[in-house]
Amino acid sequence: DEIRPEDLTSGIKTSPSVAFKNSEVRFRKIRMEKNIKLPVSSFKETERVKQLKYSFDFIEEGKFMHNCVSGYVYSARETRCFIYHVESNNKHGTMEINKYGEILQLYGPYNDKPSPDVMYAIAEWLRINNLEASETIKEWRNTMSGEEKIHFDEIYNR
């Protein structure tokens, strides 16, 4: 779901619909390519937070989570981002981080709010990697109930 310069046919005057159509054509080419191994981030995985390491993983993640993550393959190839699948107690999420470990996006299926179980898995991942919670995580934490926030903080601060 990412528009790149090559998707623009008339510079900034390209209509959004044409740019998205060009983006879709570009993405279809990814499907026809071999399964490309992507750069691996320097951050540790956990049992519940796993990096997507191949281009086909992005396609499967997008289908499974009903989101647009498959459009991030090129950004991941260029190490502009790293994408992770989060699973905890049969709850799922997709996470995007930058090369510094800042969580840029975290969503549940259908780009919905991440479940408390997914947030707990993220708290553990942040702690293990000695990372600060990004604004994205702080905003999602603020939507949690009082007990859920306490549990998140307990995991994060262990």
N, C-alpha and C positions, 0 to 999 in steps of 0.2 A: 504494500500500500504506500510505497515510497516513490515519489516523482523525482526523477533524476534529470540532469540537463539534456541528456540524449532523447528524453521523451518529449521535449519541447520542439515543435516544428517551426514555430514562428517567434522564437524567443519568449519574452514575457507576455506576448499577446496570444499565446496558445490558449485555447479554451480549456477549462478543466476536464471536460469530457474527452477531448482529443488527447490530452496529456495522460489521463488514466487509461485510455484505450492503448496508447503506445506503451505504457507501463505494463499492461496485461500481456501484450505481444512479447515484450522483453522477458517477462516472467515465464511465458510458455517455452521460451528457448531454454530456460534453466531446466525445465522438466525433461527436455530432450538431451541435455548434457549428461555426462556420466555423473555419478554420485561424488561430488567434490568434497575432499577433506578440507575443513576450515581451520583457521588459526585457533589455537587453544589459549584461553585466558590464563593469567598467572594466579587466579584465585582458586582456592580449594573447593572441590565439590563436597557435598555431604550425601548421606544416604537418601535424602529427600530433595536435594537441589542438584540437578545434573545439567551440564552444558550440552547444547545441541552442537554436534561436531561435524556433521555432514549436511550437504545441501538438501538431500532427501528428507533428513530429520525435520527440516523447516516445513516442508510440504506436509508431512504427516502431523506435525504439531498444529499447523493451521487447520487441517481437516478435523483433528481430534478436538481442538479447543474452539473451533468456529471463530477464528480470528485471522488477521492479515499478516501474521508473522512471516509467512513465506516470502513476502516482499522485502525482507531484511537480509536476504542471503548476500546480496552484493555489499551491503554495509559490513556484514560480518567478514566477508572475504577480505575487505580492506581494513579490518580491525577497527572500524569506527564504532562497533558495538559487539557485544557477545550476548547470546540468547540462552536462557536456561528454562528447563521444565521443572516445575515444583509439584511434588505429590506428597500428601500427608493425609492419612486416614481416609483414603479414597477421594480426597478433594484435590483439585488440580489448579495450577496457575502457570502463566508464562511471564518471564521476567526478562527485561532488557537492561543491561548495564553498559557503562562506558569503560574505557581502558583503565580508569582509576577506581573502578568498583562502585561507582555511584549508580544506584538503581534509578533508571530513567522512567521505566514503566513496569507495572505489575498488575496483571488482570487475571481474573478467573475465566471460566468458559463464557463465550459470547461477549467478551470484554466487560464482564460484570465485576463487581467488587470482589476482591480476593477473600476467601473464607478465613475465619480465625485460624484453622489448622494450617493453611498456607502461610498466613502471617507468622505463626509460631516457627514454621520451618525457615522462614526468612530471618527471623530474629536469631536463630541458631547459626545460620550461614553468615550473617553479619558478625556475630561474636567470634566464630571460628576464624574468620578472615580479618578480624580486628578492624572492622569498618564502621564508620558512623552511619546512622540511619539518614537517608536522604529526605528531602522535603516530600517526595512521593510517599515514602513509607510513613513519615510523620502524619501526613494527611490521612492515609488509610487507617493508621492507628487511632486517630481521633474519631473515626466512625465506629470503633469497637465499643462494646459495653464496658462498664467499670471493671468487672471481673476479668474480661478478656484482656484489657489493657494491663492489668496487674500481672497476669500470666505471661503476656508478651514481654514485659519489662523483666520479670524473673528469668526468663530464658536468655534475654539479651544481656543481662548483667551478671550471669553466673560466673 
